[in-house]
Amino acid sequence: MEALPSFELLSHQSAASNEITSVVYSSREVTQDALFVAVVGFHTDGHFFIADALSKGATAIVGTNRAKLENYLDSAKDIAFILVEDERTALAHLTACLHDYPAQKLGVIGVTGTDGKTTTTFLISALLDAACLSNGLMGTVDFKIGSRRWSNATRQTTPEAAEVQSLLSQMVTENIRYAILESTSHALALRKLVDCFYDIAVLTNITHEHLEFHDTFENYRLAKSQLFSYLNEGSSKPFLSFPKTAIVNADDPHAGIFREAAGDKPQHLTYGIKNRADVFATDIYASVTSLEYTLNTPKGLIPLKLKLAGDFNVYNSLAAASVGLVLGISLEQIKAGLESVSGVPGRMEVIEEGQPFSVIVDYAHTPESLAKVLNILRPLTSSKLIVVFGSAGERDRAKRPMQGAIAATHADFAVFTNEDPRLEDENFILDEIAAGAETNGWHNGQQFLKIPDRRTAIEAAFSRAKAGDTVLLAGKGHEQSIIIGTEKVPWDERDAARAAIKKFIA
């Protein structure tokens, strides 16, 4: 129990010495001598599964509901019942302890922000590879430990604390030196990343997102800034040759809040294009498939030619380069690493099957990211710009009309369609998106269509496209399913696009 900073043992003192071989938060995973943490979730309460955990051999129960824990004191006298204030923090502390605090044996790099986290972590991993620095990655698209890479099929960017600590432990076992973590607002707010002992924190940008969870933008921003507060936790790591560092986007209006969250203890580094920064880009040239610019750093200048598209990838690559500089990686190795990345699945991914128009698949699912992608594609499109997108059900409703307005402002035609409607009425979602488009002068059947079925929506967009047009399929990116009701229906946007193109060509 030494892992818990504060707790109350409700059972007899002797139970505190019970052997514990695992820490779990699902009663389905309980085995003999497990410690079960009763997590209170959004749809269920772990306290209701205590009896199930006990029947499977749990020797300790951690929870926040005193009455429900005390119900078992007489019938399970040999079990340790432990009352805590926050079960999620307890889960993180306990699993970190169980694995002997693996983050203390790694250089831990965290990347947070509304957009660009996945690409930035991919780029950081690539430049570490170029410098022959072993690394692991936890992110939206996949997980990586050294040369092993496997898909993240959970639909969660950051897994629960137990899985986070387990993955970090695997990295230590395999002699990995650096862990790169996509650090989402949800994960930070839900304490999934407690005891990760960050050494470098990176901010990409902050825009409108996830207000269905955080309620206000201020809460959302506060959750993100927690990553930078974590720089002040944990002891120094003697195997690292650099100080803890806060890296922020100097062009983001909220950058100051993140610098304040980090405080004076870490060193600070900025990157950007418009405002004064330590690391910045000049001579930027972008095409639909590549990006060129001069990387300016305190160590000197070097030209880059990236196989990535879009001005926002200038920012993502600047953020990654900043991490490389902190780690002492040479400019030549930074260049080699960044230029080795041919693309990130579902991020400005070009689909080419011989069609006369361009097709781009991108994960853009926020108003800001949708506007960015459309703005990038507009000057690269000789004729019409068509966009297919939706908005997730049971999520931030406020962004729906904003997305519709953005389509009406930056595109020539749009098809509004499903994007994980969940249990919400799909037509209601499309109506809310359409309301934003109509406010900006668009009319149903003229400048936009509402087609719930995503496959049909894509086919409708392709049927209108002509030579010189660009069709952007936004919102799904790399994801492998669409959530309709409570069912995850298999879906691959890239495969759907290819099939629709072949149908169009035929």
Buried (B, 14 or more C-beta within 10 A) or exposed (E): BEBBEEBEBBBEEEBEEBEBEBBBBBBEBBEEBBBBBBBBEEEEBBBEBBBBBBEBEBBBBBBBBEEBBEBBEEEBEEBBBBBBEEBBBBBBBBBBBBBEBBBBBBBBBBBBBBBBBBBBBBBBBBBBBBBEBBBBBBBBBBBBBBEEEEEBEEEBBBBBBBBBBBBBBBBBEEEBBBBBBBBBBBBBBBBBBBBBBBBBBBBBBBBBBBBEBBEEBEBBBBBBBBBBBBBBEBEEBEEBEBEBBBBBBBBBEBBEBBBEBBEEEBBBBBBBBEBEBBBBBEEEEBEBBEBBBEBBBEBEEBEBEBBBBBBBBBBBBBBBBBBBBBBEBBBEBBBBBBBBBEBBBBBBBEBEEEBEBBBBBBBBBBBBBBBBBBBBBEEBBEEBBBBBBBBBBEBBBEBBBBBBBBBBBBBBBBBBBBBBBBEBEBEEBBBBBBEBBBEBEBEBEEBBBBBBEBBBBBBBBBEBBEEEBBBBBBBBBBBBBBBBEEEBEEBBBBEBBBBBBEEBEE
